[in-house]
Amino acid sequence: TIAYLNGDYLPVTEARISPLDRGFLFGDGIYEVIPCHQGKTIGFSAHMDRMGEGLEALEIASGMSAEDWLEVVNQLLQQNATFIPSGYIGIYLHVSRGTDTRRFHAYPKDLSPTLFAFAFELANPPKCDRDEVKGLRVALAQDRRWQRCNIKSTSLLGNVMHYQHSYQSGLDETILFNAGEEVTEASSCNVFAVINGEVVTPSLDHQLLPGITRKITLQALQTANIPHRERPLTVTELKQADEVWLTSASKEISPVTEIQGQPVGNGKAGPVWYEALTAFNTIKFSA
Ligand code: PMP
């Protein structure tokens, strides 16, 4: 496939960066994954806003406007269309602080950032069918990541370790909870639960990523007049919920049917999930 590196398009296997890049040495960077279906982006401007906030928090000036990134995204979609025939493409965007000849924690403010982007095949989105959709089986674990999880940092070791924990047991994800037994998110997704007819998702704060799919899901719930609320969600509530869903760029809204070996509700994708995904699918390209 074709990648973008610092202004050039080239085969991804030929892209080279310095080992002194602070992205490599410190995980000092910000990234995004923009989902695209059949050449159309989902949530592009929301992804740009979140990336801008992350770069501002890290004091990195990428020198790229949203229009500049859109050009990169469209070039990568065009140049990679034949390599990814399914048409479900994730565009990965990455800005790291750049190369410094010293290895020193404090960053100079005048480095040239490294700009990298590439296209990869996304998993097929979930089938909007209660009988056909693949239900996810998940583990539960105490959230051991850092206290700035709202920043989409390329330092993903905590997320990697949490994901690996479920993957090694043949499960699909790990849902995380804080010291107060409140659900934060999953290692690469946000979490929703249906409790007494109301859809609940943890409120945004430093403990979770403000997912773009989460945001579009909330819009979809609003559009479809489905009662919903952002508030703390306890582990006890999660285990007793009628439905649990995970949201992310690749999973869209996917139903969780098993938590720690116990069925969620009746162990099948639920009716509120079906309504929510139906509404999501009608607004996703315009959200
Ligand atoms: N939380 C974490 C920790 C993530 O890495 C992601 C992205 N995979 C999400 C939530 C979901 O965010 P989005 O909907 O923007 O993909």
py3Dmol code that shows the C-alpha trace and the ligand (Angstrom):
import py3Dmol

protein = """\
ATOM      1  CA  THR A   1       0.000   0.000   0.000  1.00  0.00           C
ATOM      2  CA  ILE A   2       0.956   3.648  -0.419  1.00  0.00           C
ATOM      3  CA  ALA A   3       1.792   5.794   2.599  1.00  0.00           C
ATOM      4  CA  TYR A   4       2.382   9.515   3.216  1.00  0.00           C
ATOM      5  CA  LEU A   5       5.567  10.648   4.971  1.00  0.00           C
ATOM      6  CA  ASN A   6       6.512  14.320   5.435  1.00  0.00           C
ATOM      7  CA  GLY A   7       4.967  15.494   2.171  1.00  0.00           C
ATOM      8  CA  ASP A   8       5.763  12.463  -0.012  1.00  0.00           C
ATOM      9  CA  TYR A   9       3.694   9.478  -1.141  1.00  0.00           C
ATOM     10  CA  LEU A  10       5.587   6.196  -1.306  1.00  0.00           C
ATOM     11  CA  PRO A  11       5.141   2.444  -0.763  1.00  0.00           C
ATOM     12  CA  VAL A  12       4.737   1.945   2.998  1.00  0.00           C
ATOM     13  CA  THR A  13       7.550  -0.632   3.003  1.00  0.00           C
ATOM     14  CA  GLU A  14       9.922   2.107   1.763  1.00  0.00           C
ATOM     15  CA  ALA A  15       8.968   4.718   4.391  1.00  0.00           C
ATOM     16  CA  ARG A  16      11.894   5.495   6.731  1.00  0.00           C
ATOM     17  CA  ILE A  17      12.177   7.586   9.884  1.00  0.00           C
ATOM     18  CA  SER A  18      15.076   8.235  12.243  1.00  0.00           C
ATOM     19  CA  PRO A  19      15.431   6.050  15.351  1.00  0.00           C
ATOM     20  CA  LEU A  20      16.009   9.356  17.166  1.00  0.00           C
ATOM     21  CA  ASP A  21      12.429  10.391  16.437  1.00  0.00           C
ATOM     22  CA  ARG A  22      10.816  11.149  19.787  1.00  0.00           C
ATOM     23  CA  GLY A  23       7.796   9.150  18.653  1.00  0.00           C
ATOM     24  CA  PHE A  24      10.059   6.082  18.634  1.00  0.00           C
ATOM     25  CA  LEU A  25      12.036   6.854  21.821  1.00  0.00           C
ATOM     26  CA  PHE A  26       9.266   8.328  23.988  1.00  0.00           C
ATOM     27  CA  GLY A  27       5.933   7.619  22.299  1.00  0.00           C
ATOM     28  CA  ASP A  28       5.797  11.413  22.020  1.00  0.00           C
ATOM     29  CA  GLY A  29       3.041  11.913  19.473  1.00  0.00           C
ATOM     30  CA  ILE A  30      -0.646  11.964  18.584  1.00  0.00           C
ATOM     31  CA  TYR A  31      -2.558   9.762  16.158  1.00  0.00           C
ATOM     32  CA  GLU A  32      -6.010   9.295  14.640  1.00  0.00           C
ATOM     33  CA  VAL A  33      -7.786   6.539  12.758  1.00  0.00           C
ATOM     34  CA  ILE A  34     -10.433   7.806  10.340  1.00  0.00           C
ATOM     35  CA  PRO A  35     -12.842   5.133   9.096  1.00  0.00           C
ATOM     36  CA  CYS A  36     -13.802   5.276   5.408  1.00  0.00           C
ATOM     37  CA  HIS A  37     -16.392   3.193   3.599  1.00  0.00           C
ATOM     38  CA  GLN A  38     -16.367   3.035  -0.209  1.00  0.00           C
ATOM     39  CA  GLY A  39     -14.249   6.186  -0.390  1.00  0.00           C
ATOM     40  CA  LYS A  40     -16.287   8.250   2.090  1.00  0.00           C
ATOM     41  CA  THR A  41     -14.922   9.396   5.451  1.00  0.00           C
ATOM     42  CA  ILE A  42     -16.888   9.120   8.687  1.00  0.00           C
ATOM     43  CA  GLY A  43     -16.570  11.943  11.238  1.00  0.00           C
ATOM     44  CA  PHE A  44     -13.664  13.675   9.473  1.00  0.00           C
ATOM     45  CA  SER A  45     -14.034  17.094  11.126  1.00  0.00           C
ATOM     46  CA  ALA A  46     -14.553  15.572  14.588  1.00  0.00           C
ATOM     47  CA  HIS A  47     -11.322  13.584  14.091  1.00  0.00           C
ATOM     48  CA  MET A  48      -9.547  16.815  13.115  1.00  0.00           C
ATOM     49  CA  ASP A  49     -10.857  18.602  16.222  1.00  0.00           C
ATOM     50  CA  ARG A  50      -9.695  15.800  18.517  1.00  0.00           C
ATOM     51  CA  MET A  51      -6.289  15.660  16.846  1.00  0.00           C
ATOM     52  CA  GLY A  52      -5.934  19.431  17.235  1.00  0.00           C
ATOM     53  CA  GLU A  53      -6.725  19.199  20.951  1.00  0.00           C
ATOM     54  CA  GLY A  54      -4.153  16.433  21.461  1.00  0.00           C
ATOM     55  CA  LEU A  55      -1.446  18.328  19.569  1.00  0.00           C
ATOM     56  CA  GLU A  56      -2.201  21.455  21.583  1.00  0.00           C
ATOM     57  CA  ALA A  57      -1.905  19.504  24.851  1.00  0.00           C
ATOM     58  CA  LEU A  58       1.534  18.275  23.718  1.00  0.00           C
ATOM     59  CA  GLU A  59       2.576  21.692  22.299  1.00  0.00           C
ATOM     60  CA  ILE A  60       3.268  20.216  18.866  1.00  0.00           C
ATOM     61  CA  ALA A  61       2.625  22.432  15.829  1.00  0.00           C
ATOM     62  CA  SER A  62       1.980  20.033  12.954  1.00  0.00           C
ATOM     63  CA  GLY A  63       1.853  22.776  10.321  1.00  0.00           C
ATOM     64  CA  MET A  64      -1.076  20.890   8.778  1.00  0.00           C
ATOM     65  CA  SER A  65      -4.594  22.299   8.424  1.00  0.00           C
ATOM     66  CA  ALA A  66      -7.710  20.127   8.264  1.00  0.00           C
ATOM     67  CA  GLU A  67      -7.755  20.814   4.496  1.00  0.00           C
ATOM     68  CA  ASP A  68      -4.157  19.597   4.205  1.00  0.00           C
ATOM     69  CA  TRP A  69      -5.057  16.369   6.014  1.00  0.00           C
ATOM     70  CA  LEU A  70      -8.170  15.930   3.882  1.00  0.00           C
ATOM     71  CA  GLU A  71      -5.961  16.050   0.796  1.00  0.00           C
ATOM     72  CA  VAL A  72      -3.728  13.332   2.332  1.00  0.00           C
ATOM     73  CA  VAL A  73      -6.767  11.204   3.224  1.00  0.00           C
ATOM     74  CA  ASN A  74      -8.241  11.512  -0.271  1.00  0.00           C
ATOM     75  CA  GLN A  75      -4.891  10.746  -1.942  1.00  0.00           C
ATOM     76  CA  LEU A  76      -4.433   7.639   0.223  1.00  0.00           C
ATOM     77  CA  LEU A  77      -7.990   6.488  -0.487  1.00  0.00           C
ATOM     78  CA  GLN A  78      -7.456   6.882  -4.235  1.00  0.00           C
ATOM     79  CA  GLN A  79      -3.983   5.377  -4.348  1.00  0.00           C
ATOM     80  CA  ASN A  80      -4.904   2.389  -2.168  1.00  0.00           C
ATOM     81  CA  ALA A  81      -8.364   1.551  -3.527  1.00  0.00           C
ATOM     82  CA  THR A  82      -7.092  -1.387  -5.572  1.00  0.00           C
ATOM     83  CA  PHE A  83      -5.018  -2.758  -2.669  1.00  0.00           C
ATOM     84  CA  ILE A  84      -8.042  -2.841  -0.340  1.00  0.00           C
ATOM     85  CA  PRO A  85     -10.939  -4.180  -2.434  1.00  0.00           C
ATOM     86  CA  SER A  86     -13.388  -4.528   0.483  1.00  0.00           C
ATOM     87  CA  GLY A  87     -13.730  -0.740   0.520  1.00  0.00           C
ATOM     88  CA  TYR A  88     -13.501  -0.609   4.338  1.00  0.00           C
ATOM     89  CA  ILE A  89     -10.380   1.450   4.911  1.00  0.00           C
ATOM     90  CA  GLY A  90      -8.880   3.015   8.003  1.00  0.00           C
ATOM     91  CA  ILE A  91      -6.677   6.033   7.413  1.00  0.00           C
ATOM     92  CA  TYR A  92      -4.092   6.254  10.185  1.00  0.00           C
ATOM     93  CA  LEU A  93      -2.678   9.764  10.777  1.00  0.00           C
ATOM     94  CA  HIS A  94       0.320  10.290  13.022  1.00  0.00           C
ATOM     95  CA  VAL A  95       2.221  13.357  14.181  1.00  0.00           C
ATOM     96  CA  SER A  96       5.231  12.776  16.376  1.00  0.00           C
ATOM     97  CA  ARG A  97       7.397  15.511  17.834  1.00  0.00           C
ATOM     98  CA  GLY A  98      10.293  14.784  15.503  1.00  0.00           C
ATOM     99  CA  THR A  99      13.978  13.971  15.731  1.00  0.00           C
ATOM    100  CA  ASP A 100      16.232  15.282  18.482  1.00  0.00           C
ATOM    101  CA  THR A 101      19.920  14.310  18.591  1.00  0.00           C
ATOM    102  CA  ARG A 102      19.921  14.295  22.389  1.00  0.00           C
ATOM    103  CA  ARG A 103      17.954  11.762  24.385  1.00  0.00           C
ATOM    104  CA  PHE A 104      16.457  14.129  26.909  1.00  0.00           C
ATOM    105  CA  HIS A 105      12.948  14.093  28.374  1.00  0.00           C
ATOM    106  CA  ALA A 106      12.285  17.825  28.007  1.00  0.00           C
ATOM    107  CA  TYR A 107      11.384  18.759  24.454  1.00  0.00           C
ATOM    108  CA  PRO A 108      12.758  21.634  22.416  1.00  0.00           C
ATOM    109  CA  LYS A 109       9.894  23.637  20.923  1.00  0.00           C
ATOM    110  CA  ASP A 110      11.420  24.006  17.468  1.00  0.00           C
ATOM    111  CA  LEU A 111      11.631  20.413  16.201  1.00  0.00           C
ATOM    112  CA  SER A 112      10.093  19.568  12.832  1.00  0.00           C
ATOM    113  CA  PRO A 113       7.341  17.083  13.539  1.00  0.00           C
ATOM    114  CA  THR A 114       7.220  13.783  11.672  1.00  0.00           C
ATOM    115  CA  LEU A 115       4.003  13.484   9.646  1.00  0.00           C
ATOM    116  CA  PHE A 116       2.989   9.978   8.690  1.00  0.00           C
ATOM    117  CA  ALA A 117      -0.201   8.431   7.311  1.00  0.00           C
ATOM    118  CA  PHE A 118      -1.123   5.113   5.800  1.00  0.00           C
ATOM    119  CA  ALA A 119      -4.176   3.111   4.777  1.00  0.00           C
ATOM    120  CA  PHE A 120      -5.128  -0.285   6.169  1.00  0.00           C
ATOM    121  CA  GLU A 121      -8.059  -2.642   5.798  1.00  0.00           C
ATOM    122  CA  LEU A 122     -10.740  -2.214   8.459  1.00  0.00           C
ATOM    123  CA  ALA A 123     -12.726  -5.170   9.735  1.00  0.00           C
ATOM    124  CA  ASN A 124     -16.183  -5.341   8.161  1.00  0.00           C
ATOM    125  CA  PRO A 125     -18.667  -3.209  10.095  1.00  0.00           C
ATOM    126  CA  PRO A 126     -21.190  -5.133  12.223  1.00  0.00           C
ATOM    127  CA  LYS A 127     -24.213  -6.571  10.412  1.00  0.00           C
ATOM    128  CA  CYS A 128     -27.315  -4.677  11.448  1.00  0.00           C
ATOM    129  CA  ASP A 129     -29.169  -7.907  12.188  1.00  0.00           C
ATOM    130  CA  ARG A 130     -29.822  -9.316  15.658  1.00  0.00           C
ATOM    131  CA  ASP A 131     -29.390 -12.926  14.523  1.00  0.00           C
ATOM    132  CA  GLU A 132     -26.428 -12.459  12.201  1.00  0.00           C
ATOM    133  CA  VAL A 133     -24.244  -9.981  14.096  1.00  0.00           C
ATOM    134  CA  LYS A 134     -21.171 -11.301  15.905  1.00  0.00           C
ATOM    135  CA  GLY A 135     -21.600 -10.712  19.638  1.00  0.00           C
ATOM    136  CA  LEU A 136     -18.405  -9.729  21.454  1.00  0.00           C
ATOM    137  CA  ARG A 137     -17.074 -11.620  24.471  1.00  0.00           C
ATOM    138  CA  VAL A 138     -15.072  -9.451  26.840  1.00  0.00           C
ATOM    139  CA  ALA A 139     -12.941  -9.544  29.974  1.00  0.00           C
ATOM    140  CA  LEU A 140     -13.115  -7.018  32.830  1.00  0.00           C
ATOM    141  CA  ALA A 141     -10.019  -5.515  34.452  1.00  0.00           C
ATOM    142  CA  GLN A 142      -8.917  -2.635  36.619  1.00  0.00           C
ATOM    143  CA  ASP A 143      -7.765   0.244  34.426  1.00  0.00           C
ATOM    144  CA  ARG A 144      -3.972   0.428  34.823  1.00  0.00           C
ATOM    145  CA  ARG A 145      -3.323   3.186  32.278  1.00  0.00           C
ATOM    146  CA  TRP A 146      -2.249   6.784  32.893  1.00  0.00           C
ATOM    147  CA  GLN A 147      -4.371   9.725  34.055  1.00  0.00           C
ATOM    148  CA  ARG A 148      -4.575  11.481  30.658  1.00  0.00           C
ATOM    149  CA  CYS A 149      -6.565   8.937  28.661  1.00  0.00           C
ATOM    150  CA  ASN A 150      -8.474  11.739  26.915  1.00  0.00           C
ATOM    151  CA  ILE A 151      -5.297  12.419  24.870  1.00  0.00           C
ATOM    152  CA  LYS A 152      -4.985  10.126  21.838  1.00  0.00           C
ATOM    153  CA  SER A 153      -1.303   9.539  22.468  1.00  0.00           C
ATOM    154  CA  THR A 154       0.828   7.123  20.449  1.00  0.00           C
ATOM    155  CA  SER A 155       2.051   5.774  23.835  1.00  0.00           C
ATOM    156  CA  LEU A 156      -0.323   2.820  23.828  1.00  0.00           C
ATOM    157  CA  LEU A 157       1.492   0.307  26.017  1.00  0.00           C
ATOM    158  CA  GLY A 158      -1.205   0.333  28.713  1.00  0.00           C
ATOM    159  CA  ASN A 159      -3.907  -0.240  26.092  1.00  0.00           C
ATOM    160  CA  VAL A 160      -1.807  -2.934  24.396  1.00  0.00           C
ATOM    161  CA  MET A 161      -1.343  -4.838  27.672  1.00  0.00           C
ATOM    162  CA  HIS A 162      -5.060  -4.644  28.508  1.00  0.00           C
ATOM    163  CA  TYR A 163      -6.026  -5.793  25.001  1.00  0.00           C
ATOM    164  CA  GLN A 164      -3.525  -8.657  25.058  1.00  0.00           C
ATOM    165  CA  HIS A 165      -5.052  -9.885  28.324  1.00  0.00           C
ATOM    166  CA  SER A 166      -8.388 -10.577  26.596  1.00  0.00           C
ATOM    167  CA  TYR A 167      -6.877 -11.664  23.260  1.00  0.00           C
ATOM    168  CA  GLN A 168      -4.799 -14.395  24.908  1.00  0.00           C
ATOM    169  CA  SER A 169      -7.979 -15.855  26.397  1.00  0.00           C
ATOM    170  CA  GLY A 170      -9.724 -15.860  23.015  1.00  0.00           C
ATOM    171  CA  LEU A 171     -11.857 -12.835  23.966  1.00  0.00           C
ATOM    172  CA  ASP A 172     -12.549  -9.697  21.939  1.00  0.00           C
ATOM    173  CA  GLU A 173     -11.825  -6.823  24.348  1.00  0.00           C
ATOM    174  CA  THR A 174     -11.186  -5.806  27.956  1.00  0.00           C
ATOM    175  CA  ILE A 175     -13.621  -3.405  29.639  1.00  0.00           C
ATOM    176  CA  LEU A 176     -11.798  -1.291  32.222  1.00  0.00           C
ATOM    177  CA  PHE A 177     -12.929   0.157  35.558  1.00  0.00           C
ATOM    178  CA  ASN A 178     -11.307   2.656  37.927  1.00  0.00           C
ATOM    179  CA  ALA A 179     -10.529   2.354  41.656  1.00  0.00           C
ATOM    180  CA  GLY A 180     -14.116   3.442  42.413  1.00  0.00           C
ATOM    181  CA  GLU A 181     -15.458   0.493  40.335  1.00  0.00           C
ATOM    182  CA  GLU A 182     -16.717   2.862  37.651  1.00  0.00           C
ATOM    183  CA  VAL A 183     -16.376   1.762  34.031  1.00  0.00           C
ATOM    184  CA  THR A 184     -13.991   4.017  32.079  1.00  0.00           C
ATOM    185  CA  GLU A 185     -13.840   2.487  28.568  1.00  0.00           C
ATOM    186  CA  ALA A 186     -12.381  -0.601  26.865  1.00  0.00           C
ATOM    187  CA  SER A 187      -8.758  -0.861  25.708  1.00  0.00           C
ATOM    188  CA  SER A 188      -9.676   0.419  22.223  1.00  0.00           C
ATOM    189  CA  CYS A 189     -13.403   1.256  22.417  1.00  0.00           C
ATOM    190  CA  ASN A 190     -15.976   3.221  24.391  1.00  0.00           C
ATOM    191  CA  VAL A 191     -18.679   1.457  26.413  1.00  0.00           C
ATOM    192  CA  PHE A 192     -22.467   1.838  26.448  1.00  0.00           C
ATOM    193  CA  ALA A 193     -25.051  -0.029  28.567  1.00  0.00           C
ATOM    194  CA  VAL A 194     -28.858  -0.221  28.408  1.00  0.00           C
ATOM    195  CA  ILE A 195     -30.314   0.038  31.907  1.00  0.00           C
ATOM    196  CA  ASN A 196     -34.074   0.184  32.517  1.00  0.00           C
ATOM    197  CA  GLY A 197     -34.729   1.350  28.978  1.00  0.00           C
ATOM    198  CA  GLU A 198     -32.111   4.114  29.104  1.00  0.00           C
ATOM    199  CA  VAL A 199     -28.776   4.055  27.245  1.00  0.00           C
ATOM    200  CA  VAL A 200     -25.930   5.034  29.586  1.00  0.00           C
ATOM    201  CA  THR A 201     -22.308   5.852  28.725  1.00  0.00           C
ATOM    202  CA  PRO A 202     -19.594   7.179  31.056  1.00  0.00           C
ATOM    203  CA  SER A 203     -19.274  10.983  31.018  1.00  0.00           C
ATOM    204  CA  LEU A 204     -16.164  12.388  29.342  1.00  0.00           C
ATOM    205  CA  ASP A 205     -13.209  13.197  31.585  1.00  0.00           C
ATOM    206  CA  HIS A 206      -9.471  12.436  31.818  1.00  0.00           C
ATOM    207  CA  GLN A 207     -10.163   8.696  32.255  1.00  0.00           C
ATOM    208  CA  LEU A 208     -11.388   7.975  28.728  1.00  0.00           C
ATOM    209  CA  LEU A 209     -10.923   8.890  25.096  1.00  0.00           C
ATOM    210  CA  PRO A 210     -13.659  11.086  23.612  1.00  0.00           C
ATOM    211  CA  GLY A 211     -14.445   8.556  20.880  1.00  0.00           C
ATOM    212  CA  ILE A 212     -15.791   9.919  17.622  1.00  0.00           C
ATOM    213  CA  THR A 213     -18.017   6.847  17.227  1.00  0.00           C
ATOM    214  CA  ARG A 214     -19.287   7.492  20.782  1.00  0.00           C
ATOM    215  CA  LYS A 215     -20.144  11.033  19.708  1.00  0.00           C
ATOM    216  CA  ILE A 216     -21.950   9.912  16.529  1.00  0.00           C
ATOM    217  CA  THR A 217     -23.756   7.207  18.548  1.00  0.00           C
ATOM    218  CA  LEU A 218     -25.067   9.853  20.974  1.00  0.00           C
ATOM    219  CA  GLN A 219     -26.261  11.912  17.975  1.00  0.00           C
ATOM    220  CA  ALA A 220     -27.954   8.819  16.544  1.00  0.00           C
ATOM    221  CA  LEU A 221     -29.726   8.132  19.864  1.00  0.00           C
ATOM    222  CA  GLN A 222     -30.900  11.751  19.905  1.00  0.00           C
ATOM    223  CA  THR A 223     -32.158  11.504  16.309  1.00  0.00           C
ATOM    224  CA  ALA A 224     -34.013   8.260  17.024  1.00  0.00           C
ATOM    225  CA  ASN A 225     -35.539   9.570  20.292  1.00  0.00           C
ATOM    226  CA  ILE A 226     -33.919   6.799  22.314  1.00  0.00           C
ATOM    227  CA  PRO A 227     -33.519   7.867  25.990  1.00  0.00           C
ATOM    228  CA  HIS A 228     -29.829   8.252  26.842  1.00  0.00           C
ATOM    229  CA  ARG A 229     -27.587   9.810  29.463  1.00  0.00           C
ATOM    230  CA  GLU A 230     -23.869  10.436  30.069  1.00  0.00           C
ATOM    231  CA  ARG A 231     -23.143   9.581  33.701  1.00  0.00           C
ATOM    232  CA  PRO A 232     -20.903   7.331  35.821  1.00  0.00           C
ATOM    233  CA  LEU A 233     -21.557   3.620  35.160  1.00  0.00           C
ATOM    234  CA  THR A 234     -20.616   1.095  37.842  1.00  0.00           C
ATOM    235  CA  VAL A 235     -19.319  -2.422  37.260  1.00  0.00           C
ATOM    236  CA  THR A 236     -22.362  -3.815  39.101  1.00  0.00           C
ATOM    237  CA  GLU A 237     -24.688  -1.950  36.741  1.00  0.00           C
ATOM    238  CA  LEU A 238     -22.695  -3.160  33.742  1.00  0.00           C
ATOM    239  CA  LYS A 239     -23.009  -6.800  34.800  1.00  0.00           C
ATOM    240  CA  GLN A 240     -26.773  -6.432  35.294  1.00  0.00           C
ATOM    241  CA  ALA A 241     -27.414  -4.341  32.163  1.00  0.00           C
ATOM    242  CA  ASP A 242     -29.924  -5.539  29.556  1.00  0.00           C
ATOM    243  CA  GLU A 243     -27.497  -4.695  26.762  1.00  0.00           C
ATOM    244  CA  VAL A 244     -23.846  -3.640  26.543  1.00  0.00           C
ATOM    245  CA  TRP A 245     -22.220  -2.185  23.421  1.00  0.00           C
ATOM    246  CA  LEU A 246     -18.704  -1.189  22.384  1.00  0.00           C
ATOM    247  CA  THR A 247     -18.089   1.662  19.937  1.00  0.00           C
ATOM    248  CA  SER A 248     -15.040   2.489  17.815  1.00  0.00           C
ATOM    249  CA  ALA A 249     -14.095   3.481  14.287  1.00  0.00           C
ATOM    250  CA  SER A 250     -13.882  -0.161  13.190  1.00  0.00           C
ATOM    251  CA  LYS A 251     -16.530  -1.726  15.457  1.00  0.00           C
ATOM    252  CA  GLU A 252     -19.082   1.077  14.926  1.00  0.00           C
ATOM    253  CA  ILE A 253     -21.677  -0.050  17.488  1.00  0.00           C
ATOM    254  CA  SER A 254     -21.082  -3.714  18.340  1.00  0.00           C
ATOM    255  CA  PRO A 255     -23.095  -5.709  20.879  1.00  0.00           C
ATOM    256  CA  VAL A 256     -21.331  -7.394  23.816  1.00  0.00           C
ATOM    257  CA  THR A 257     -22.982 -10.717  24.588  1.00  0.00           C
ATOM    258  CA  GLU A 258     -20.698 -12.065  27.299  1.00  0.00           C
ATOM    259  CA  ILE A 259     -18.731 -10.422  30.144  1.00  0.00           C
ATOM    260  CA  GLN A 260     -16.297 -12.603  32.104  1.00  0.00           C
ATOM    261  CA  GLY A 261     -18.120 -15.731  30.916  1.00  0.00           C
ATOM    262  CA  GLN A 262     -21.575 -14.457  31.976  1.00  0.00           C
ATOM    263  CA  PRO A 263     -24.229 -13.643  29.357  1.00  0.00           C
ATOM    264  CA  VAL A 264     -25.342 -10.021  28.938  1.00  0.00           C
ATOM    265  CA  GLY A 265     -29.166  -9.976  29.117  1.00  0.00           C
ATOM    266  CA  ASN A 266     -30.342 -13.069  27.249  1.00  0.00           C
ATOM    267  CA  GLY A 267     -26.933 -13.483  25.612  1.00  0.00           C
ATOM    268  CA  LYS A 268     -28.009 -12.073  22.237  1.00  0.00           C
ATOM    269  CA  ALA A 269     -27.815  -8.697  20.521  1.00  0.00           C
ATOM    270  CA  GLY A 270     -30.649  -6.579  21.893  1.00  0.00           C
ATOM    271  CA  PRO A 271     -33.472  -4.496  20.402  1.00  0.00           C
ATOM    272  CA  VAL A 272     -32.053  -1.136  21.513  1.00  0.00           C
ATOM    273  CA  TRP A 273     -28.723  -1.997  19.874  1.00  0.00           C
ATOM    274  CA  TYR A 274     -30.581  -2.697  16.624  1.00  0.00           C
ATOM    275  CA  GLU A 275     -32.410   0.643  16.754  1.00  0.00           C
ATOM    276  CA  ALA A 276     -29.225   2.516  17.644  1.00  0.00           C
ATOM    277  CA  LEU A 277     -27.138   0.962  14.841  1.00  0.00           C
ATOM    278  CA  THR A 278     -29.953   1.560  12.349  1.00  0.00           C
ATOM    279  CA  ALA A 279     -29.999   5.257  13.311  1.00  0.00           C
ATOM    280  CA  PHE A 280     -26.173   5.373  13.282  1.00  0.00           C
ATOM    281  CA  ASN A 281     -26.061   3.967   9.758  1.00  0.00           C
ATOM    282  CA  THR A 282     -28.466   6.630   8.504  1.00  0.00           C
ATOM    283  CA  ILE A 283     -26.404   9.551   9.862  1.00  0.00           C
ATOM    284  CA  LYS A 284     -22.805   8.318   9.823  1.00  0.00           C
ATOM    285  CA  PHE A 285     -21.713   9.940   6.559  1.00  0.00           C
ATOM    286  CA  SER A 286     -23.211  13.307   7.456  1.00  0.00           C
ATOM    287  CA  ALA A 287     -22.386  13.403  11.210  1.00  0.00           C
TER     288      ALA A 287
END
"""
ligand_1 = """\
16
PMP
N -11.043 4.364 23.497
C -9.789 4.047 23.140
C -8.781 3.792 24.216
C -9.435 3.956 21.781
O -8.177 3.654 21.420
C -10.419 4.203 20.792
C -10.061 4.158 19.326
N -9.851 2.852 18.836
C -11.730 4.492 21.211
C -11.997 4.592 22.576
C -12.830 4.750 20.212
O -12.600 5.965 19.532
P -13.158 6.193 18.049
O -14.633 6.000 18.133
O -12.772 7.595 17.741
O -12.501 5.171 17.181
"""
view = py3Dmol.view(width=600, height=400)
view.addModel(protein, "pdb")
view.setStyle({"model": 0}, {"cartoon": {"style": "trace"}})
view.addModel(ligand_1, "xyz")
view.setStyle({"model": 1}, {"stick": {}})
view.zoomTo()
view.show()
